Amino acid sequence: MRPDRGLRPHRPTISHHLKILRTAGLIDGERRGTWVYYRIVGETVNKLGALFTPLTETQLTPVSAYGPTDA
């Protein structure tokens, strides 16, 4: 990584990840000239969230920076 770039990802990396999200149907893009404007596809994201909701309700235990809590 070049020092002048800091932690910013390279454009090909961003494009690759956006392509994966578009292929999965999680985002949609609209080209306007040389720019592409992306938006979240709410229905698909909600379906994905519904798949993970049962996991968060039954398997996660609250943990603080100081170790497990009694909550």
C-alpha positions as CSV (number, residue, x, y, z in Angstrom):
1,M,0.0,0.0,0.0
2,R,1.3,3.4,-0.9
3,P,1.6,5.8,2.0
4,D,-0.2,8.6,0.1
5,R,-3.3,6.3,-0.3
6,G,-3.8,5.6,3.4
7,L,-6.6,3.0,3.9
8,R,-8.6,3.9,0.8
9,P,-9.3,0.8,-1.4
10,H,-8.3,0.8,-5.0
11,R,-11.0,1.5,-7.6
12,P,-10.8,-2.0,-9.1
13,T,-11.5,-3.4,-5.6
14,I,-14.5,-1.2,-5.1
15,S,-15.8,-2.0,-8.6
16,H,-15.4,-5.7,-7.9
17,H,-17.4,-5.5,-4.7
18,L,-20.1,-3.4,-6.3
19,K,-20.4,-6.1,-9.0
20,I,-20.9,-8.8,-6.4
21,L,-23.6,-6.8,-4.7
22,R,-25.3,-6.1,-8.0
23,T,-25.2,-9.8,-9.0
24,A,-26.7,-10.7,-5.6
25,G,-29.5,-8.2,-6.2
26,L,-28.7,-6.2,-3.1
27,I,-28.0,-3.0,-5.0
28,D,-29.0,-1.5,-8.4
29,G,-27.1,1.1,-10.4
30,E,-28.1,3.8,-12.9
31,R,-25.5,5.3,-15.2
32,R,-25.7,9.0,-15.8
33,G,-22.9,10.1,-18.1
34,T,-19.6,8.8,-16.7
35,W,-21.1,8.3,-13.2
36,V,-23.0,5.3,-11.8
37,Y,-25.4,6.1,-9.0
38,Y,-26.2,3.1,-6.7
39,R,-29.1,2.4,-4.5
40,I,-30.0,-0.4,-2.1
41,V,-32.7,-2.8,-3.3
42,G,-34.8,-2.7,-0.1
43,E,-36.9,-5.8,-0.7
44,T,-33.8,-8.0,-1.3
45,V,-31.9,-6.6,1.7
46,N,-35.0,-7.1,3.9
47,K,-35.2,-10.8,2.8
48,L,-31.5,-11.2,3.6
49,G,-32.0,-9.6,7.0
50,A,-34.9,-11.9,7.8
51,L,-32.6,-14.9,7.2
52,F,-30.2,-13.6,9.8
53,T,-32.6,-12.4,12.4
54,P,-33.2,-15.8,14.0
55,L,-29.5,-16.2,14.4
56,T,-29.1,-12.9,16.2
57,E,-32.0,-13.6,18.5
58,T,-30.8,-17.1,19.7
59,Q,-27.1,-17.3,19.4
60,L,-25.5,-13.9,20.4
61,T,-24.5,-13.2,24.0
62,P,-23.7,-9.6,25.0
63,V,-20.0,-9.1,25.7
64,S,-18.4,-5.9,27.1
65,A,-14.8,-4.8,26.7
66,Y,-14.2,-6.3,30.2
67,G,-15.6,-9.7,29.4
68,P,-19.0,-11.4,29.4
69,T,-21.9,-9.6,31.0
70,D,-24.9,-11.0,33.0
71,A,-27.4,-9.3,30.6
